[in-house]
């Protein structure tokens, strides 16, 4: 038995406009995803720089008064300090990595002979595991690998150049937007809050929203500040230990500072950065002295356990108030959604979600 359902034109239009609007929003988000990610990174970096801006602004206030123009000078100076530090790390680490790699290539025959006993030692090992001519097998494998790599590089050369240019453009956009958010962000937010909270009935919701956003911004800046402190301690230990190793092995003591910078920089990546940084330093040390690399790897693993279980929790002081399982889940989700970038920002985002959960009763009350 069929039934006829009657509806007015207004309801019918709403019924179709809602899914159409949702579809258009999803299409916009998909098309503008790269731009939104760049803007998000810039906002994240601007929030991370807030503590440094405050310190610089406090210095200006103590010595030059409380004029408003000092805010702009503080933001610019804090921004330049961070950019110069990162540029200095790259300028110091880059040549060391290239130099150690070049030395390894030049000394490879001698190191190979001393470590493995040359090709005779390799062949003897191969015969022990059932391979008569391991030398030939390795040579053929390396030849095929080099040919494949050359083919891949030749095919993707244009794409690689285009990719590098695109990456440089994105980095420049992030740098410019971060500076602009530092300079104009506070004024824009003040204007926004005044416009949405002009009516008397809007003041309480606006006050709750301002408090929630302020707490979320503090989560980001606190997390980054504490992470930098622990990373600096990690880099200091690595640099000092590499210097101590250089006194007893054949490596140069001049690489101690760059090695410390590497571990410090990679420690800023949650969970996996410490492992990546320690592995890179071990590989670079192996280029000069396999013994030094093994010693560093063993001691660094021991130190990592002490740092992760004693030093880091003490300094960070559970600032985000997040259990370990939530941190790990956030990192895994962020890493698989946005790669390395997602892993870096996952923990502060999880902290912001925790703020929303804590403030939910107040948000619900303000909406009423």
C-alpha positions as CSV (number, residue, x, y, z in Angstrom):
1,X,0.0,0.0,0.0
2,X,1.6,3.2,-1.1
3,X,1.5,6.5,0.8
4,X,2.0,10.0,-0.3
5,X,4.2,12.3,1.8
6,X,3.6,16.0,1.4
7,X,6.2,18.6,2.4
8,X,6.5,22.3,1.9
9,X,9.1,23.8,-0.4
10,X,11.2,25.3,2.4
11,X,11.7,21.9,4.0
12,X,12.5,20.3,0.7
13,X,15.1,23.0,-0.1
14,X,16.7,22.6,3.3
15,X,16.8,18.8,2.9
16,X,18.9,19.1,-0.3
17,X,21.0,22.2,0.7
18,X,22.4,20.6,3.9
19,X,24.2,17.6,2.1
20,X,25.2,19.9,-0.7
21,X,26.7,22.4,1.7
22,X,28.6,19.6,3.5
23,X,29.9,18.3,0.2
24,X,31.1,21.7,-0.8
25,X,32.9,22.2,2.5
26,X,34.6,18.8,2.2
27,X,35.6,19.7,-1.4
28,X,37.0,23.0,-0.3
29,X,39.0,21.3,2.6
30,X,40.4,18.7,0.2
31,X,41.4,21.4,-2.4
32,X,42.9,23.8,0.1
33,X,44.5,21.1,2.4
34,X,48.1,22.2,1.6
35,X,47.4,25.8,2.2
36,X,45.6,25.0,5.5
37,X,48.5,22.9,6.6
38,X,50.9,25.8,5.9
39,X,48.7,28.2,7.9
40,X,48.4,25.7,10.7
41,X,52.1,25.2,10.9
42,X,52.6,29.0,11.0
43,X,50.1,29.4,13.8
44,X,51.8,26.5,15.8
45,X,55.2,28.1,15.4
46,X,53.8,31.6,16.4
47,X,52.3,30.1,19.5
48,X,55.6,28.2,20.3
49,X,57.5,31.5,20.0
50,X,55.2,33.3,22.5
51,X,57.3,32.6,25.6
52,X,60.4,33.9,23.9
53,X,58.6,37.0,22.7
54,X,57.4,37.6,26.3
55,X,60.9,37.4,27.6
56,X,62.3,39.8,25.0
57,X,59.4,42.1,25.6
58,X,60.1,42.0,29.4
59,X,63.7,43.0,28.6
60,X,62.6,46.0,26.5
61,X,60.1,47.0,29.2
62,X,62.6,47.0,32.0
63,X,65.2,48.9,30.1
64,X,63.2,51.2,27.6
65,X,59.8,51.7,29.1
66,X,56.4,50.2,28.2
67,X,55.7,51.7,24.8
68,X,53.5,49.7,22.5
69,X,56.0,49.7,19.7
70,X,58.2,47.4,21.8
71,X,55.8,44.5,21.1
72,X,56.7,44.7,17.4
73,X,60.4,44.8,18.1
74,X,60.1,41.9,20.6
75,X,58.3,39.7,18.1
76,X,60.8,40.5,15.3
77,X,63.9,40.0,17.6
78,X,62.5,36.7,18.9
79,X,61.8,35.5,15.4
80,X,65.3,36.4,14.2
81,X,66.9,34.6,17.2
82,X,65.1,31.4,16.3
83,X,65.8,31.6,12.6
84,X,69.5,32.4,13.2
85,X,69.8,29.5,15.6
86,X,68.3,27.0,13.2
87,X,70.3,28.4,10.3
88,X,73.5,28.2,12.5
89,X,72.8,24.5,13.3
90,X,72.3,23.7,9.6
91,X,75.5,25.6,8.7
92,X,77.5,23.8,11.3
93,X,76.1,20.3,10.9
94,X,75.9,20.2,7.1
95,X,79.7,20.6,6.3
96,X,80.6,18.1,9.1
97,X,78.3,15.4,7.6
98,X,79.7,16.0,4.1
99,X,83.3,16.0,5.3
100,X,82.9,12.8,7.4
101,X,81.2,11.1,4.5
102,X,84.0,12.1,2.1
103,X,86.6,10.8,4.6
104,X,84.7,7.5,4.9
105,X,84.7,7.1,1.2
106,X,88.5,7.8,1.0
107,X,89.3,5.5,3.9
108,X,86.8,2.8,3.0
109,X,89.4,0.3,1.5
110,X,91.6,0.5,4.6
111,X,88.6,0.3,7.0
112,X,87.1,-2.6,5.1
113,X,90.4,-4.5,5.2
114,X,90.9,-3.9,9.0
115,X,87.2,-4.7,9.9
116,X,86.3,-7.6,7.7
117,X,89.7,-8.9,6.5
118,X,89.2,-7.7,3.0
119,X,87.5,-9.8,0.3
120,X,89.3,-12.9,1.4
121,X,87.6,-12.6,4.8
122,X,84.2,-12.0,3.1
123,X,84.7,-15.1,0.9
124,X,85.7,-17.2,3.9
125,X,82.5,-16.0,5.7
126,X,80.5,-16.8,2.6
127,X,81.9,-20.3,2.4
128,X,81.0,-20.8,6.1
129,X,77.4,-20.1,5.3
130,X,77.3,-22.0,2.0
131,X,78.1,-19.3,-0.6
132,X,81.2,-20.1,-2.6
133,X,81.8,-16.7,-4.1
134,X,80.3,-14.0,-1.9
135,X,82.5,-11.4,-3.4
136,X,80.9,-11.8,-6.8
137,X,77.4,-11.9,-5.4
138,X,78.0,-8.6,-3.5
139,X,79.6,-6.9,-6.6
140,X,76.6,-8.0,-8.8
141,X,74.1,-6.8,-6.3
142,X,75.9,-3.4,-5.9
143,X,76.1,-3.0,-9.7
144,X,72.3,-3.7,-10.1
145,X,71.5,-1.3,-7.3
146,X,73.6,1.5,-8.8
147,X,72.0,0.9,-12.3
148,X,68.5,1.0,-10.8
149,X,69.3,4.2,-8.8
150,X,70.7,5.9,-11.9
151,X,67.6,5.0,-13.8
152,X,65.3,6.3,-11.1
153,X,67.3,9.5,-10.8
154,X,67.3,10.1,-14.5
155,X,63.6,9.5,-14.8
156,X,62.6,11.7,-11.8
157,X,65.2,14.5,-12.2
158,X,62.6,17.0,-13.4
159,X,60.1,16.0,-10.8
160,X,62.9,16.3,-8.1
161,X,63.8,19.8,-9.2
162,X,60.1,20.8,-9.1
163,X,59.7,19.1,-5.7
164,X,62.7,21.1,-4.3
165,X,61.3,24.3,-5.6
166,X,57.9,23.6,-4.2
167,X,59.4,22.7,-0.8
168,X,61.4,26.0,-0.7
169,X,58.3,28.0,-1.6
170,X,56.4,26.3,1.3
171,X,59.2,27.0,3.7
172,X,59.3,30.7,2.7
173,X,55.5,30.9,3.1
174,X,55.7,29.4,6.6
175,X,58.4,31.8,7.6
176,X,56.6,34.8,6.3
177,X,53.2,33.8,7.8
178,X,54.8,33.0,11.2
179,X,56.3,36.5,11.4
180,X,52.9,38.0,10.4
181,X,51.0,36.0,13.0
182,X,53.5,37.2,15.6
183,X,53.1,40.8,14.6
184,X,49.4,41.1,13.8
185,X,47.9,38.0,15.5
186,X,47.2,39.7,18.9
187,X,45.5,42.7,17.3
188,X,43.4,40.5,15.0
189,X,42.3,38.4,18.0
190,X,41.4,41.5,20.0
191,X,39.3,42.8,17.1
192,X,37.6,39.5,16.7
193,X,36.6,39.2,20.4
194,X,35.3,42.7,20.4
195,X,33.1,42.1,17.4
196,X,31.6,38.8,18.6
197,X,31.2,40.0,22.2
198,X,29.6,43.4,21.7
199,X,26.1,42.4,22.9
200,X,25.5,41.8,26.7
201,X,24.3,38.2,26.2
202,X,27.4,37.3,24.3
203,X,29.9,38.3,26.9
204,X,29.9,35.1,28.9
205,X,30.3,32.8,25.9
206,X,33.1,35.0,24.6
207,X,34.8,35.0,28.0
208,X,34.7,31.2,28.1
209,X,36.0,30.9,24.5
210,X,38.8,33.3,25.3
211,X,39.8,31.3,28.3
212,X,39.7,28.0,26.4
213,X,41.8,29.3,23.5
214,X,44.3,30.9,26.0
215,X,44.7,27.6,27.8
216,X,45.2,25.8,24.4
217,X,47.8,28.3,23.4
218,X,49.6,27.8,26.7
219,X,49.6,24.0,26.1
220,X,51.4,24.5,22.8
221,X,54.0,27.0,24.2
222,X,54.6,25.0,27.4
223,X,55.1,21.8,25.5
224,X,57.5,23.3,23.0
225,X,59.5,25.2,25.8
226,X,59.9,22.0,27.9
227,X,60.7,19.9,24.9
228,X,63.5,22.4,23.9
229,X,64.9,22.2,27.5
230,X,65.1,18.4,27.4
231,X,66.5,18.5,23.8
232,X,69.2,20.8,24.9
233,X,70.2,18.5,27.7
234,X,70.3,15.6,25.3
235,X,72.4,17.5,22.8
236,X,74.8,18.7,25.6
237,X,75.3,15.1,26.8
238,X,75.9,13.8,23.2
239,X,78.4,16.6,22.4
240,X,80.4,16.1,25.6
241,X,80.4,12.3,25.2
242,X,81.6,12.5,21.6
243,X,84.3,14.9,22.8
244,X,85.4,12.3,25.5
245,X,85.4,9.6,22.9
246,X,87.6,11.7,20.6
247,X,90.3,11.7,23.3
248,X,90.7,7.9,23.1
249,X,89.9,7.2,19.4
250,X,90.8,8.5,16.0
251,X,87.9,10.8,15.5
252,X,88.2,14.6,15.5
253,X,87.1,16.5,18.5
254,X,85.7,19.2,16.2
255,X,82.7,17.1,15.4
256,X,81.5,17.0,19.0
257,X,79.4,20.2,18.8
258,X,77.7,19.2,15.5
259,X,76.9,15.8,16.8
260,X,75.3,17.4,19.9
261,X,73.3,19.7,17.6
262,X,72.0,16.7,15.6
263,X,70.6,14.9,18.7
264,X,69.2,18.1,20.1
265,X,67.4,18.9,16.8
266,X,65.9,15.4,16.3
267,X,64.9,15.1,20.0
268,X,62.2,17.7,19.2
269,X,60.4,15.0,17.3
270,X,58.3,13.1,19.9
271,X,58.9,9.4,20.7
272,X,61.1,8.6,17.6
273,X,63.3,11.6,17.3
274,X,65.7,10.5,20.0
275,X,66.3,7.2,18.2
276,X,66.7,8.9,14.8
277,X,69.2,11.4,16.2
278,X,71.3,8.8,18.0
279,X,71.3,6.5,14.9
280,X,72.5,9.4,12.7
281,X,75.3,10.2,15.1
282,X,76.3,6.6,15.3
283,X,76.5,6.3,11.5
284,X,78.6,9.5,11.2
285,X,81.0,8.3,13.9
286,X,81.2,4.9,12.2
287,X,82.6,6.7,9.1
288,X,85.7,7.7,11.2
289,X,85.9,4.9,13.8
290,X,83.6,1.8,14.1
291,X,84.8,1.4,17.8
292,X,83.7,5.0,18.6
293,X,80.4,4.4,17.0
294,X,79.7,1.2,19.0
295,X,80.8,2.9,22.3
296,X,78.5,5.9,21.6
297,X,75.6,3.7,20.7
298,X,75.8,1.6,23.9
299,X,76.2,4.6,26.2
300,X,73.6,6.7,24.4
301,X,71.0,3.9,24.8
302,X,71.7,3.8,28.5
303,X,71.4,7.5,28.8
304,X,68.2,7.6,26.8
305,X,66.6,5.3,29.4
306,X,67.7,7.6,32.2
307,X,66.5,10.7,30.3
308,X,63.1,9.3,29.4
309,X,62.3,7.9,32.8
310,X,63.9,10.5,35.1
311,X,65.0,13.8,33.4
312,X,62.2,14.4,30.9
313,X,59.3,13.7,33.3
314,X,60.9,15.9,36.0
315,X,61.4,18.8,33.6
316,X,58.1,18.5,31.8
317,X,56.3,17.8,35.1
318,X,53.4,16.2,33.3
319,X,52.6,19.7,32.0
320,X,50.0,18.4,29.5
321,X,48.3,16.1,32.1
322,X,48.1,13.3,29.5
323,X,48.6,9.6,30.1
324,X,51.2,7.8,28.1
325,X,48.7,5.8,26.1
326,X,46.9,9.0,24.9
327,X,50.3,10.5,23.8
328,X,51.2,7.3,21.9
329,X,47.8,7.1,20.2
330,X,48.0,10.8,19.2
331,X,51.5,10.3,17.7
332,X,50.5,7.3,15.8
333,X,47.4,9.0,14.3
334,X,49.3,12.2,13.5
335,X,52.2,10.3,11.9
336,X,49.9,8.2,9.6
337,X,47.8,11.2,8.7
338,X,50.5,13.9,8.1
339,X,53.8,12.0,8.4
340,X,56.6,13.6,10.3
341,X,54.8,16.9,10.7
342,X,51.8,15.0,12.3
343,X,54.1,13.3,14.8
344,X,55.5,16.7,15.9
345,X,52.2,18.4,16.5
346,X,50.2,15.4,17.7
347,X,51.1,15.8,21.4
348,X,50.1,19.5,21.8
349,X,46.9,18.8,19.8
350,X,46.1,16.0,22.2
351,X,46.8,18.5,25.0
352,X,44.3,20.9,23.4
353,X,41.7,18.2,23.2
354,X,42.2,17.6,26.9
355,X,41.6,21.3,27.6
356,X,38.3,21.0,25.7
357,X,37.3,18.0,27.7
358,X,38.1,19.9,31.0
359,X,36.2,23.0,29.9
360,X,33.2,21.2,28.4
361,X,30.9,21.9,31.4
362,X,31.8,25.6,31.2
363,X,31.3,25.6,27.4
364,X,27.9,23.9,27.8
365,X,26.9,26.4,30.5
366,X,27.9,29.3,28.4
367,X,25.9,28.1,25.4
368,X,22.8,28.0,27.6
